[in-house]
């Protein structure tokens, strides 16, 4: 359900046509859609992986499971869904007619795919000379690797970030399963805004070639500087730091509960000893100086862990922060979703799905990490597959009912995936996932904890989750 009564948003009036899948481009366009851009997401009925990745309500996919997945809801909110088969002339023609009335075309297919469809930049310029086109891939549109496939995990490795991440003496470890996707997404959003500003100033369109590989390299710039200035390279250090000590992640009371502590100065070290009730450590020759603490990090970490493991992680964080010592509890999903700070900031947003999206009801979503003083984005709608086929084709492009019916009959558009039953997910029950190790824990009372009452009217939202 779309909320047309929403206040004016910063990007209202900007239309983006996005041929997207997986995270790095969908997260870019959700940033822009949240702030008012009209994003028309071109989807293929033969490729709906993002919609089938779950998680599903209580791990039970329904009849129209492709509209139920939580990842789809998170990545694709506020985007119109238009299904088009771009391998057919009717699909390509509809795309070009949309390009003629759009500001931006974005896509994240492998290099060469849009050329096969006849929708590359040179072709689109013939339709709309001032069009802005973003092509964002793993390795860019040129170079020896241009046709290589990429996921965030593989880009994490090839950029060198994995080589820097891990424990001393151990192998490389991935930094995060989607770190490179998110960093690429924010760069994509930024460069689209720069291109819109450029066109406003010059009247000219622009082609943007974005590479996840190059985005990732920018994240380890200091390591590259070290090598080219001194021939050295940072070691893998786990939770330790190259100059702060103590600096680590320490166990707390409870199962798998932790807190991080980072001490930068002698004054902070003294205050840490006072908070721990161990002023004697200031005179201990193993820890009395910075050099001594650095040489005896393992012994110091063991002493700190002996103190933290008797306390709640929030208690440790509070006591240290009150003394100006950087510290943070290690939060998991339940902690974050119930965190008072986030509630006070209105960061999480409740959204109640319409009854057509079976079994989902009210859920809590992460939204924007910024707050505009005059206009605040919100979840206005989350589109079902092909929900906007008729509105886009008829209202924006002027297709007749007969032409739309012909496209449906030819399989150019539709509202159900091709071979849907073959795609049906079959997730294990939550307790089985814990037993198999694919989930860390299962809280059968999660609905009660998060107050997820079912509501009758869909499309409602509340920023004060």
C-alpha positions as CSV (number, residue, x, y, z in Angstrom):
1,X,0.0,0.0,0.0
2,X,1.6,3.3,-1.1
3,X,1.3,6.3,1.1
4,X,0.7,9.2,-1.3
5,X,0.1,11.6,1.6
6,X,3.8,11.5,2.7
7,X,5.5,14.9,3.1
8,X,7.9,16.1,0.4
9,X,11.1,14.2,0.4
10,X,14.5,15.4,-0.9
11,X,14.6,13.2,-4.0
12,X,10.9,13.4,-4.9
13,X,10.6,13.9,-8.7
14,X,13.7,11.8,-9.5
15,X,12.9,8.6,-11.5
16,X,15.3,5.6,-11.5
17,X,15.0,2.5,-13.6
18,X,17.0,-0.2,-11.9
19,X,17.8,-3.7,-13.4
20,X,19.2,-5.1,-10.1
21,X,19.7,-8.2,-8.1
22,X,21.5,-9.2,-4.8
23,X,22.7,-6.5,-2.5
24,X,25.1,-3.9,-3.8
25,X,22.7,-2.1,-6.2
26,X,19.4,-2.9,-4.3
27,X,20.8,-1.3,-1.2
28,X,21.9,1.8,-3.2
29,X,18.4,2.2,-4.7
30,X,16.7,1.6,-1.3
31,X,18.7,4.5,0.1
32,X,17.4,6.8,-2.7
33,X,13.9,5.4,-2.6
34,X,13.6,6.0,1.1
35,X,14.3,9.7,0.5
36,X,11.6,10.0,-2.2
37,X,13.1,8.8,-5.5
38,X,10.7,6.9,-7.7
39,X,12.6,3.6,-8.2
40,X,11.1,1.2,-10.7
41,X,12.7,-2.2,-10.2
42,X,12.8,-4.3,-13.3
43,X,12.5,-7.9,-12.3
44,X,12.7,-11.1,-14.2
45,X,10.2,-13.9,-13.7
46,X,12.9,-16.4,-14.4
47,X,15.3,-15.1,-11.8
48,X,13.9,-14.3,-8.4
49,X,16.7,-15.3,-6.1
50,X,16.6,-12.3,-3.9
51,X,12.9,-12.9,-3.3
52,X,13.5,-16.5,-2.3
53,X,16.3,-16.0,0.2
54,X,14.1,-15.7,3.2
55,X,13.9,-15.5,6.2
56,X,10.2,-16.5,6.2
57,X,7.7,-16.0,9.0
58,X,8.4,-18.8,11.5
59,X,10.4,-20.5,8.7
60,X,7.2,-21.4,6.8
61,X,7.1,-20.2,3.2
62,X,3.5,-19.7,2.1
63,X,1.7,-20.0,-1.2
64,X,3.3,-16.9,-2.7
65,X,6.6,-17.3,-0.9
66,X,8.3,-14.9,-3.4
67,X,6.5,-12.0,-1.7
68,X,7.2,-13.2,1.9
69,X,11.0,-13.1,2.1
70,X,12.5,-10.8,4.7
71,X,15.6,-10.0,2.6
72,X,13.3,-8.8,-0.2
73,X,11.3,-6.6,2.2
74,X,14.5,-5.1,3.6
75,X,16.3,-4.5,0.3
76,X,13.4,-3.5,-1.9
77,X,11.1,-1.4,0.1
78,X,9.6,1.7,-1.5
79,X,10.4,0.4,-5.0
80,X,7.8,-0.3,-7.7
81,X,8.0,-3.8,-9.1
82,X,7.8,-4.1,-12.9
83,X,8.4,-7.6,-14.4
84,X,9.9,-7.6,-17.9
85,X,11.4,-10.3,-20.0
86,X,14.3,-8.4,-21.5
87,X,15.1,-11.3,-23.8
88,X,11.9,-10.4,-25.8
89,X,11.5,-7.4,-28.1
90,X,8.4,-6.3,-26.2
91,X,10.3,-6.2,-22.9
92,X,13.2,-4.2,-24.5
93,X,10.7,-1.8,-26.1
94,X,9.0,-1.1,-22.8
95,X,12.3,-0.5,-21.1
96,X,13.4,2.0,-23.7
97,X,10.1,3.8,-23.4
98,X,10.7,4.0,-19.6
99,X,14.2,5.3,-20.2
100,X,12.8,8.2,-22.2
101,X,11.0,9.5,-19.1
102,X,13.6,8.5,-16.5
103,X,16.5,10.3,-15.0
104,X,18.8,7.4,-14.1
105,X,19.2,3.8,-15.3
106,X,21.2,1.5,-13.0
107,X,22.2,-2.1,-13.4
108,X,24.5,-4.6,-11.8
109,X,24.7,-7.5,-14.3
110,X,28.0,-8.8,-15.5
111,X,29.7,-6.8,-18.2
112,X,28.1,-7.6,-21.6
113,X,24.6,-8.5,-20.4
114,X,23.0,-5.1,-21.2
115,X,24.7,-5.1,-24.6
116,X,23.0,-8.4,-25.4
117,X,19.7,-6.8,-24.5
118,X,20.4,-3.7,-26.6
119,X,20.3,-1.6,-23.5
120,X,23.9,-0.4,-23.1
121,X,24.7,3.3,-22.6
122,X,25.2,4.1,-26.3
123,X,21.8,2.6,-27.1
124,X,20.1,4.5,-24.2
125,X,21.7,7.8,-25.2
126,X,19.8,7.5,-28.5
127,X,16.6,7.3,-26.5
128,X,17.4,10.1,-24.0
129,X,20.6,12.1,-24.6
130,X,20.9,13.3,-21.0
131,X,20.3,10.0,-19.4
132,X,22.5,9.0,-16.4
133,X,23.6,5.4,-16.4
134,X,25.3,3.5,-13.6
135,X,26.8,0.2,-14.3
136,X,28.1,-1.4,-11.1
137,X,29.9,-4.7,-11.2
138,X,32.6,-6.7,-9.4
139,X,35.5,-5.5,-11.5
140,X,34.2,-2.8,-13.8
141,X,33.4,-2.6,-17.5
142,X,37.0,-2.6,-18.7
143,X,40.1,-4.6,-17.9
144,X,41.0,-8.3,-18.0
145,X,38.6,-9.2,-15.2
146,X,35.6,-7.3,-16.5
147,X,33.5,-10.4,-17.1
148,X,34.3,-12.1,-13.8
149,X,31.5,-12.7,-11.4
150,X,31.7,-11.4,-7.9
151,X,30.1,-11.6,-4.5
152,X,31.0,-9.5,-1.5
153,X,32.9,-12.4,0.0
154,X,35.2,-12.9,-3.0
155,X,35.7,-9.1,-3.3
156,X,36.6,-9.0,0.4
157,X,39.4,-11.5,-0.4
158,X,40.8,-10.0,-3.6
159,X,40.9,-6.4,-2.2
160,X,43.3,-7.5,0.6
161,X,40.8,-6.9,3.4
162,X,40.6,-10.6,4.3
163,X,44.4,-10.7,4.4
164,X,44.4,-8.1,7.1
165,X,41.6,-9.8,9.1
166,X,42.2,-12.7,11.4
167,X,44.0,-13.8,14.5
168,X,47.8,-13.7,15.0
169,X,49.3,-16.7,13.4
170,X,46.0,-17.8,11.8
171,X,44.6,-17.7,8.3
172,X,42.8,-14.8,6.7
173,X,39.2,-14.3,7.8
174,X,36.4,-12.6,6.0
175,X,35.7,-9.2,7.5
176,X,31.9,-9.5,7.0
177,X,29.6,-11.4,4.6
178,X,28.3,-8.2,3.0
179,X,30.8,-5.5,3.9
180,X,31.8,-4.9,0.2
181,X,28.2,-4.8,-0.9
182,X,27.3,-2.1,1.6
183,X,30.3,0.0,0.9
184,X,29.7,-0.3,-2.9
185,X,26.0,0.6,-2.3
186,X,26.8,3.8,-0.5
187,X,29.3,4.8,-3.2
188,X,26.7,4.0,-5.9
189,X,24.1,6.3,-4.1
190,X,26.7,9.1,-3.8
191,X,27.8,8.9,-7.4
192,X,24.2,9.0,-8.6
193,X,23.6,12.1,-6.6
194,X,26.8,13.7,-8.0
195,X,25.7,12.8,-11.5
196,X,22.3,14.4,-11.0
197,X,24.0,17.5,-9.7
198,X,26.3,17.5,-12.8
199,X,23.4,17.2,-15.2
200,X,21.6,20.0,-13.4
201,X,24.6,22.3,-13.9
202,X,25.5,21.2,-17.5
203,X,22.4,19.7,-19.0
204,X,24.5,16.6,-19.9
205,X,24.0,13.0,-19.0
206,X,26.9,10.8,-17.8
207,X,28.0,7.2,-17.8
208,X,29.3,5.8,-14.5
209,X,31.4,2.7,-14.3
210,X,31.5,1.5,-10.7
211,X,33.8,-1.3,-9.5
212,X,33.3,-3.2,-6.2
213,X,37.0,-4.1,-6.4
214,X,38.1,-0.5,-6.5
215,X,35.6,0.4,-3.8
216,X,37.2,-2.3,-1.6
217,X,40.8,-1.2,-2.2
218,X,39.9,2.2,-0.8
219,X,39.1,0.5,2.5
220,X,42.7,-0.6,3.0
221,X,44.4,2.6,1.8
222,X,46.7,2.8,4.9
223,X,48.1,-0.6,4.3
224,X,48.9,0.3,0.7
225,X,50.6,3.5,1.9
226,X,52.7,1.5,4.4
227,X,54.0,-0.8,1.7
228,X,54.9,1.9,-0.8
229,X,56.6,4.1,1.8
230,X,58.4,1.6,4.0
231,X,58.0,-1.9,2.5
232,X,56.0,-3.1,5.6
233,X,52.5,-4.4,5.8
234,X,50.1,-4.7,8.8
235,X,49.9,-8.1,10.5
236,X,46.8,-10.0,11.5
237,X,46.1,-9.2,15.1
238,X,42.7,-10.4,16.0
239,X,41.1,-8.0,18.4
240,X,44.4,-6.3,19.3
241,X,45.5,-2.9,18.0
242,X,48.8,-1.7,16.6
243,X,49.3,1.0,19.2
244,X,46.4,0.9,21.7
245,X,46.8,-1.5,24.6
246,X,44.8,-2.9,26.3
247,X,42.5,-3.3,23.3
248,X,40.3,-6.4,23.0
249,X,37.1,-8.3,23.3
250,X,36.4,-9.8,26.7
251,X,33.9,-12.4,28.0
252,X,31.1,-11.3,30.2
253,X,28.5,-13.1,32.4
254,X,26.1,-15.2,30.4
255,X,26.4,-17.4,27.4
256,X,28.4,-16.0,24.5
257,X,28.3,-12.4,25.9
258,X,31.2,-10.0,25.3
259,X,32.4,-6.5,25.7
260,X,35.1,-4.5,23.8
261,X,37.5,-2.1,25.5
262,X,40.0,0.3,23.9
263,X,42.5,2.2,25.9
264,X,44.3,5.0,24.2
265,X,46.2,7.0,26.8
266,X,48.0,6.6,30.1
267,X,45.2,8.5,31.8
268,X,42.6,6.0,30.5
269,X,44.8,3.2,31.6
270,X,44.8,4.6,35.2
271,X,41.0,5.0,35.1
272,X,40.5,1.5,33.9
273,X,42.6,0.2,36.8
274,X,40.4,2.2,39.2
275,X,37.1,0.9,37.7
276,X,38.4,-2.7,37.9
277,X,39.3,-2.1,41.5
278,X,43.0,-3.0,40.7
279,X,45.1,0.1,41.4
280,X,47.9,-2.3,42.1
281,X,48.3,-2.9,38.4
282,X,49.7,0.6,38.1
283,X,52.8,-0.5,40.0
284,X,53.0,-4.0,38.5
285,X,56.2,-4.0,36.5
286,X,54.5,-6.0,33.7
287,X,52.0,-3.2,33.1
288,X,53.5,0.0,34.7
289,X,54.6,1.5,31.3
290,X,53.1,1.4,27.8
291,X,56.0,-0.7,26.6
292,X,55.6,-3.2,29.4
293,X,51.8,-3.5,28.7
294,X,52.5,-4.0,25.0
295,X,55.0,-6.8,25.8
296,X,52.6,-8.5,28.2
297,X,49.3,-8.2,26.3
298,X,48.3,-11.8,26.9
299,X,48.7,-11.6,30.6
300,X,46.9,-8.2,30.7
301,X,44.0,-9.5,28.6
302,X,43.6,-12.5,31.0
303,X,43.4,-10.2,34.0
304,X,40.8,-8.0,32.3
305,X,38.8,-11.0,31.3
306,X,38.8,-12.3,34.9
307,X,37.1,-9.1,35.8
308,X,34.6,-8.8,32.9
309,X,33.3,-12.4,33.0
310,X,31.6,-11.7,36.4
311,X,29.7,-8.7,35.1
312,X,26.9,-8.0,32.6
313,X,28.2,-6.6,29.4
314,X,26.1,-3.5,29.6
315,X,27.4,-2.9,33.2
316,X,31.0,-3.0,32.0
317,X,30.2,-0.6,29.1
318,X,28.4,1.8,31.4
319,X,31.0,1.9,34.0
320,X,33.8,2.5,31.6
321,X,32.0,5.0,29.4
322,X,31.2,7.0,32.6
323,X,34.9,7.3,33.1
324,X,35.6,8.3,29.5
325,X,37.0,4.9,28.4
326,X,35.8,3.7,25.0
327,X,33.9,0.5,25.5
328,X,30.9,-1.2,23.9
329,X,28.9,-4.3,24.5
330,X,28.9,-6.9,21.7
331,X,25.2,-6.9,20.7
332,X,23.3,-9.6,18.8
333,X,20.0,-9.1,17.0
334,X,17.8,-9.3,20.1
335,X,19.9,-6.7,21.9
336,X,19.7,-4.3,19.0
337,X,16.0,-4.7,18.4
338,X,15.3,-3.9,22.1
339,X,18.0,-1.3,22.6
340,X,16.6,1.8,24.4
341,X,19.0,4.1,22.5
342,X,17.6,3.0,19.1
343,X,14.1,3.3,20.4
344,X,14.7,6.9,21.6
345,X,16.2,7.7,18.2
346,X,13.4,6.1,16.3
347,X,15.8,4.1,14.2
348,X,13.8,0.9,13.8
349,X,10.5,1.2,11.9
350,X,7.5,-1.1,12.3
351,X,5.7,-1.9,9.1
352,X,2.5,-3.9,8.8
353,X,2.3,-5.9,5.6
354,X,-1.1,-6.2,3.8
355,X,-3.0,-9.4,4.2
356,X,-2.0,-10.5,0.7
357,X,1.5,-11.1,2.0
358,X,0.6,-14.2,3.8
359,X,1.7,-14.6,7.5
360,X,4.2,-11.7,7.6
361,X,2.1,-9.2,9.6
362,X,4.1,-6.6,11.5
363,X,7.9,-6.6,11.3
364,X,10.6,-4.3,12.5
365,X,13.1,-3.0,9.9
366,X,16.3,-1.0,10.0
367,X,15.9,2.3,8.2
368,X,18.1,5.3,7.6
369,X,21.2,6.2,9.8
370,X,20.4,9.9,9.4
371,X,17.6,12.2,10.3
372,X,16.5,15.2,8.2
373,X,15.0,18.0,10.2
374,X,12.3,18.8,7.6
375,X,11.4,15.6,5.9
376,X,11.8,12.1,7.2
377,X,11.7,9.0,5.0
378,X,9.5,6.0,5.9
379,X,8.5,2.6,4.6
380,X,5.7,3.6,2.3
381,X,5.1,0.3,0.6
382,X,6.9,-3.0,-0.2
383,X,5.9,-4.3,-3.6
384,X,4.7,-7.7,-4.5
385,X,6.1,-9.3,-7.6
386,X,4.8,-7.4,-10.6
387,X,2.5,-5.3,-8.5
388,X,3.1,-2.2,-10.6
389,X,3.0,-3.8,-14.1
390,X,-0.3,-2.2,-15.0
391,X,0.3,1.2,-13.2
392,X,3.7,1.6,-14.9
393,X,2.7,0.3,-18.4
394,X,-0.7,2.0,-18.5
395,X,-0.3,5.2,-16.5
396,X,3.3,6.1,-17.3
397,X,3.7,4.6,-20.8
398,X,0.1,4.7,-22.1
399,X,-0.2,1.0,-23.0
400,X,-3.7,-0.1,-23.7
401,X,-5.4,-2.9,-21.7
402,X,-5.2,-5.0,-24.8
403,X,-1.5,-4.5,-25.2
404,X,-0.9,-5.3,-21.5
405,X,-3.0,-8.5,-21.8
406,X,-0.9,-9.5,-24.9
407,X,2.3,-9.0,-22.9
408,X,0.9,-11.2,-20.1
409,X,-0.1,-13.9,-22.6
410,X,3.4,-13.8,-24.1
411,X,5.1,-14.1,-20.7
412,X,6.8,-10.7,-21.0
413,X,5.1,-9.6,-17.7
414,X,3.5,-11.5,-14.9
415,X,3.1,-11.8,-11.1
416,X,4.4,-15.4,-10.5
417,X,7.9,-16.7,-11.1
418,X,8.6,-19.2,-13.9
419,X,8.6,-22.8,-12.4
420,X,7.7,-21.5,-9.0
421,X,7.4,-24.9,-7.3
422,X,10.9,-25.8,-8.3
423,X,12.1,-22.6,-6.5
424,X,10.1,-23.2,-3.3
425,X,12.4,-23.0,-0.3
426,X,12.3,-25.7,2.3
427,X,14.0,-24.3,5.4
428,X,14.5,-26.4,8.5
429,X,12.6,-25.6,11.6
430,X,14.4,-23.1,13.9
431,X,15.4,-25.7,16.5
432,X,16.9,-27.9,13.8
433,X,18.9,-24.9,12.5
434,X,20.4,-24.4,15.9
435,X,21.2,-28.1,16.2
436,X,22.9,-28.0,12.8
437,X,24.8,-24.9,13.6
438,X,23.2,-22.7,10.9
439,X,21.6,-20.5,13.6
440,X,23.3,-19.4,16.8
441,X,20.1,-19.6,18.9
442,X,16.3,-19.7,18.7
443,X,14.0,-17.6,20.8
444,X,10.5,-19.0,20.6
445,X,9.1,-15.9,22.4
446,X,10.5,-13.5,19.8
447,X,7.1,-12.1,18.9
448,X,6.3,-11.3,22.5
449,X,9.8,-9.8,23.1
450,X,9.3,-7.5,20.0
451,X,5.6,-6.9,20.6
452,X,4.7,-8.0,17.0
453,X,1.0,-7.9,17.3
454,X,-0.9,-8.8,14.1
455,X,-2.8,-5.8,12.6
456,X,-5.7,-5.9,10.2
457,X,-4.8,-3.0,8.0
458,X,-1.6,-3.4,5.9
459,X,0.9,-0.7,4.9
460,X,1.0,1.0,8.4
461,X,4.3,2.1,9.8
462,X,5.6,3.5,13.0
463,X,9.1,4.9,13.4
464,X,9.1,4.5,17.1
465,X,9.6,0.7,17.1
